Every structure is written in structure tokens, then in C-alpha cells.
């Protein structure tokens, strides 16, 4: 990509079409183009230039914008955000980039599954409390359709657990509403002719002296209902306000989590079940107890339930409220795939990203039930999110490979973004083959094409391409890792490390120790050596520049 290329190479990547053209010299007919700015789609003559690329037999996919490209937090698609501004802006941008990518013929559009700030860290950031549900509706509208969830949320103990200023407002509104109900009851008593005047005078006197308590004139049920009604009212106002608070998004995730749990959402239990396997040690489940966000011990383990809510927000962008355009129609129109990839976690956030585990992706993609919504596997990113790639692949259900559309292949390292080369026959080459073979057994590439991409970042590009071609060749033939032939390791006749080629090298350099001891240099350099001596170029000849 342009932003990462050395200065002398930047001219090669200065336009979208030049990025696509890059593959011509690399021995492949497919290239993944990194979209570093949405404005690249508005470059002069982009459609004509892309047509030239296609006529050369090259096709391409697009890697969508991401914070990893250096654009900052506000550039990427934050499809797992519950903030109204993020949701609406990200959805509009999603529609735009999908449309533009589809119009120029991209095979897929790849995005990082999670680009929003880790939820556990939002307590340190001030944000306005305008919140939306998974389909982009204001959370106030959500509560109107789900009054039981609002009733459940109007609980001071639960809200205090979140650490939001909302609890202070709720307490104040509960008190104010109770006072209003008391005043209404007092007026009702004073206008009731059946009540003795002495009792009325006593109530008025105590009210004026502020010694009248709610219990004196209201039942317990009336008191509790008055408090709860006040708390509900402030919640409804809070979620549509622009009041600044520390991490109000936690409230939206908290509410959606309870909604998913209560409605037995198809993403809730399966994703949490996966989380328990990856993030809890033996015996910890029993210590936590009830797997519900109303349980503080469970709620505080963000890694257990946040992925389920984040996945539901992604689901919502592809099943949006009618006021938003449905991106599925764009994907169908252009027969283009939307592919989600594990995000790149920066140091300090390795295990904090909201949605990073491909096993979680599996349940989202399967539940989406849409042909053009698929997933990507990137072992470098999996490692960077503090996950064991082998365990991820083992835990992927038996049909999990069927939903993989893209593989980002590179030396498996957790230092990101490394994009190290894959050397033929190296440990990394063999390791990748073993992992991809397991995915192959789970259906990868059986019914749909899969794009295997070497994300360029270092030298040895050609070796990496050769290594990937060997991986593809033997995967397609379902060759078990323990039965790989010499060809895979580059040791077959005519290959880079074949014994024949090595013997040629040995024979060519067998007399090297005798250099300088021979009377007739032509024995080494051939008949042209004499001409070189006559022209006074023996030093150049010795350096083998003319050999």
C-alpha cells in the first residue's frame, strides 16, 4: 500500500489501478488492493484504467479502510459501535464503499470485524449518550418495543454496577417522581369528602413541616412504582441526549446483552459457549455462577459476552432499520462478497478487541444466512489477539471451512503488521499447510473459491508466491501433511533446492580455493579473459562482473 511503501516505490501505488497492476510482475493473476482512502474511488479515469487491468487477465479484491492503515479512529467502519453518530456514519460509508467497489468489479470487500475502541476502556472516554440498538434505531424506540427490558434496566443496583452518572440521575428522578405522586395523593385526599377534616389538617401540617413520609399516605407498591417510573423516564431521556458521560456505550451493550439473553438470540449462547472455552480456566465457570449480565461476576468478564453483542451489531448493519439502505442488495447486485477478518490489535489491546475470534465469526456468518457474507482467516492477526491459531481451527465446527472466503497468508508471527515472507520448505511453510489442511477438512474450498493472499510487506515476494502455489496445489489434491512429496519442500528435480541444482553449484565453485594460484586464468574465465586483460579490465573481470 502507498502508506507503507519505501519512498522510491511509492509511484507504483499512487492510484488504485496501479495497485491492482502491481501483480503483473509477480506471477499471479489476482491482487488484493488496500483501500487507504475512500477518495481513491474518485481518481480520474479509474473505471477505464481498471478495465485495462482486467484485459490483462487480472482480477482483484479490496481490503477496506482500517485503523491499521494509519487513518486514525474516525476513518474505519465502526460497525460494532452503539453510538448513534458512529452507527449512522459507518453505515453510510459502508454503502458508499461497497457500491464503488462493486462498480469496478471487485470480487470481495474485506473489513476488520471490530474497529471500535475496546468496551472495557470506554470508561476513560467522554462521549455523548445518544445510543442506538443493533438495527440503528434510537434506544428510546427500542425500549418502546421492549418494555420488559426497560423495566429490568430501571434498577439502581444494576446501573451502579456500570459506573455511569446515569445512576445519579435515576436516583434524583426516582425521588422527584415520588414527590410528585405524593403531592397528587395529597390533593386527592384533600378533595375527598369522605375523609375527616382533622386528618386532612394533620396531613397538610406535616407536609408543610416536611415530616410527612411516603409511607404515611402511599402503599409499598405505589412507592416502588413511583420510583421505577421516575427511573424509566430518565433512562428514556438519557439515551437520546447529548449529555457527556464516561463510556455510555457500555449501557447500550448492557441492554442489548440482556435483550439477547432474554429472547434466546441465536448468537448469544453459542458465542458465550465459545468464549468460556477460550477465556476461562478450569473451575472458573462455577465461580462466576449465572451467565447473565445482571451478575456482576459475569458482567465484569467483558471477553465472555461482548463478542456476542458486537456480532449482533454487525448483523444489524446487514438487517437494518428501514431508514437505512440494506447493503445485502448491493452485494447481490455485483455478486461481491463481504468478508470479515480478525482485527489487528495494537500492543496493550491484545485480548481486548470486541470481536476477534474466527470461531465467533462462524456463528455470525452462519446466522446471517447470506451467500455473500463470509469470513477471512489471518493467523498473524489471530496470534496478535492473544489467541492460539491451532485451537481456533480445532474449535471451528466441522462445516466452518465452508464459510471461509479469504486466507491472509504470511509467516505466523504475533508482531503486527509483519507480513513476513514464506520461504519454500521452511517451518512456517509447513505450519501454514498443516493449519490450512485442517480447514480444508472442514470444507474450505470444497464448494466455493477461496482467495489465498500474501500481504506484501517484505522481500522474497516470489518465494512467497511459489510457497503459496505449492500449498494450493497439494490442498486441492487433499494431500495429508505427513505425505507431502519432495516437491512441496522445493527439493524435486529443477526446483530451487533440488539436489541437481545444488550439485551444479558445487561443481561451479569446487575450484574456488585455487583462485589466484592458477597460471592460466582462462581456465576459470574462458577465452574472453584474454580480451579483458588486453583492455586493462582484469580487476572488473576478477569481480566476475563480466563472467
FENZI-V809766 format. One record per backbone hydrogen bond with DSSP energy under -1.0 kcal/mol. CO is the residue of the C=O (numbers start at 1). NH is the residue of the N-H. If there is no record, write none. Layout:
co=CO nh=NH
co=CO nh=NH
This chain:
co=1 nh=5
co=6 nh=9
co=9 nh=12
co=10 nh=13
co=15 nh=19
co=16 nh=20
co=17 nh=21
co=18 nh=22
co=21 nh=24
co=22 nh=25
co=23 nh=26
co=23 nh=28
co=29 nh=59
co=31 nh=61
co=33 nh=63
co=37 nh=40
co=38 nh=41
co=39 nh=42
co=40 nh=43
co=43 nh=46
co=45 nh=49
co=46 nh=50
co=47 nh=51
co=48 nh=52
co=49 nh=53
co=50 nh=54
co=51 nh=55
co=53 nh=58
co=54 nh=57
co=59 nh=31
co=60 nh=107
co=61 nh=33
co=62 nh=110
co=63 nh=35
co=66 nh=69
co=67 nh=70
co=72 nh=75
co=77 nh=79
co=78 nh=81
co=82 nh=132
co=83 nh=87
co=84 nh=88
co=85 nh=89
co=86 nh=90
co=87 nh=91
co=88 nh=92
co=89 nh=93
co=90 nh=94
co=91 nh=95
co=92 nh=96
co=93 nh=97
co=94 nh=98
co=95 nh=99
co=96 nh=100
co=97 nh=101
co=98 nh=102
co=99 nh=103
co=100 nh=104
co=101 nh=106
co=102 nh=105
co=107 nh=337
co=108 nh=62
co=109 nh=339
co=110 nh=64
co=111 nh=341
co=118 nh=121
co=119 nh=122
co=121 nh=124
co=122 nh=125
co=125 nh=247
co=127 nh=245
co=130 nh=84
co=131 nh=139
co=133 nh=136
co=135 nh=321
co=137 nh=133
co=138 nh=142
co=139 nh=143
co=140 nh=144
co=141 nh=145
co=142 nh=146
co=146 nh=149
co=146 nh=150
co=147 nh=151
co=148 nh=152
co=149 nh=153
co=150 nh=154
co=153 nh=155
co=155 nh=159
co=156 nh=160
co=157 nh=161
co=164 nh=167
co=165 nh=168
co=165 nh=169
co=166 nh=170
co=167 nh=171
co=168 nh=172
co=169 nh=173
co=170 nh=174
co=171 nh=175
co=172 nh=176
co=173 nh=177
co=174 nh=178
co=175 nh=179
co=176 nh=180
co=177 nh=181
co=178 nh=182
co=179 nh=183
co=180 nh=184
co=181 nh=185
co=182 nh=186
co=183 nh=187
co=184 nh=188
co=185 nh=189
co=186 nh=190
co=187 nh=191
co=189 nh=192
co=192 nh=195
co=196 nh=200
co=197 nh=201
co=198 nh=202
co=199 nh=203
co=200 nh=204
co=201 nh=205
co=202 nh=206
co=203 nh=207
co=204 nh=208
co=205 nh=209
co=206 nh=211
co=206 nh=212
co=213 nh=216
co=214 nh=217
co=214 nh=218
co=219 nh=223
co=220 nh=224
co=221 nh=225
co=222 nh=226
co=223 nh=227
co=224 nh=228
co=225 nh=229
co=226 nh=230
co=227 nh=231
co=228 nh=232
co=229 nh=233
co=230 nh=234
co=231 nh=235
co=232 nh=236
co=233 nh=237
co=234 nh=238
co=235 nh=239
co=238 nh=241
co=239 nh=131
co=243 nh=129
co=245 nh=127
co=247 nh=250
co=248 nh=251
co=249 nh=253
co=250 nh=254
co=251 nh=255
co=252 nh=256
co=253 nh=257
co=254 nh=258
co=255 nh=259
co=256 nh=260
co=257 nh=261
co=258 nh=262
co=259 nh=263
co=260 nh=265
co=265 nh=268
co=267 nh=271
co=268 nh=272
co=269 nh=273
co=270 nh=274
co=271 nh=275
co=272 nh=276
co=273 nh=277
co=274 nh=278
co=275 nh=279
co=276 nh=280
co=281 nh=284
co=284 nh=288
co=285 nh=289
co=290 nh=292
co=292 nh=295
co=295 nh=298
co=295 nh=299
co=296 nh=300
co=298 nh=301
co=300 nh=302
co=301 nh=304
co=302 nh=306
co=305 nh=309
co=306 nh=310
co=307 nh=311
co=308 nh=312
co=309 nh=313
co=310 nh=314
co=311 nh=315
co=312 nh=316
co=313 nh=317
co=316 nh=319
co=321 nh=324
co=326 nh=329
co=327 nh=331
co=328 nh=332
co=329 nh=333
co=330 nh=334
co=331 nh=336
co=337 nh=109
co=338 nh=374
co=339 nh=111
co=340 nh=376
co=341 nh=113
co=346 nh=349
co=349 nh=352
co=357 nh=360
co=357 nh=361
co=358 nh=362
co=360 nh=364
co=361 nh=365
co=362 nh=366
co=363 nh=367
co=364 nh=368
co=365 nh=369
co=370 nh=373
co=372 nh=338
co=374 nh=340
co=375 nh=405
co=375 nh=406
co=377 nh=408
co=378 nh=382
co=379 nh=383
co=380 nh=384
co=381 nh=385
co=382 nh=387
co=383 nh=386
co=388 nh=392
co=389 nh=393
co=390 nh=394
co=391 nh=395
co=392 nh=396
co=397 nh=400
co=399 nh=402
co=400 nh=403
co=401 nh=404
co=403 nh=375
co=405 nh=451
co=406 nh=377
co=407 nh=453
co=411 nh=413
co=420 nh=411
co=423 nh=426
co=426 nh=430
co=427 nh=431
co=428 nh=432
co=429 nh=433
co=430 nh=434
co=431 nh=435
co=432 nh=436
co=433 nh=437
co=434 nh=438
co=435 nh=439
co=436 nh=440
co=437 nh=441
co=439 nh=444
co=440 nh=443
co=442 nh=401
co=443 nh=446
co=451 nh=407
co=453 nh=409
co=454 nh=456
co=460 nh=464
co=461 nh=465
co=462 nh=466
co=463 nh=467
co=464 nh=468
co=465 nh=469
co=466 nh=470
co=467 nh=471
co=468 nh=472
co=469 nh=473
co=470 nh=474
co=471 nh=475
co=472 nh=476
co=474 nh=479
co=475 nh=478
co=480 nh=483
co=485 nh=488
co=486 nh=491
co=487 nh=490
co=490 nh=497
co=492 nh=495
co=495 nh=498
co=498 nh=502
co=499 nh=503
co=500 nh=504
co=501 nh=505
co=502 nh=506
co=503 nh=507
co=504 nh=508
co=505 nh=509
co=509 nh=512
co=511 nh=514
co=512 nh=515
co=514 nh=517
co=520 nh=523
co=521 nh=524
co=521 nh=525
co=522 nh=526
co=526 nh=529
co=528 nh=532
co=529 nh=533
co=530 nh=534
co=531 nh=535
co=532 nh=537
co=533 nh=536
co=537 nh=541
co=538 nh=542
co=539 nh=543
co=540 nh=545
co=541 nh=544
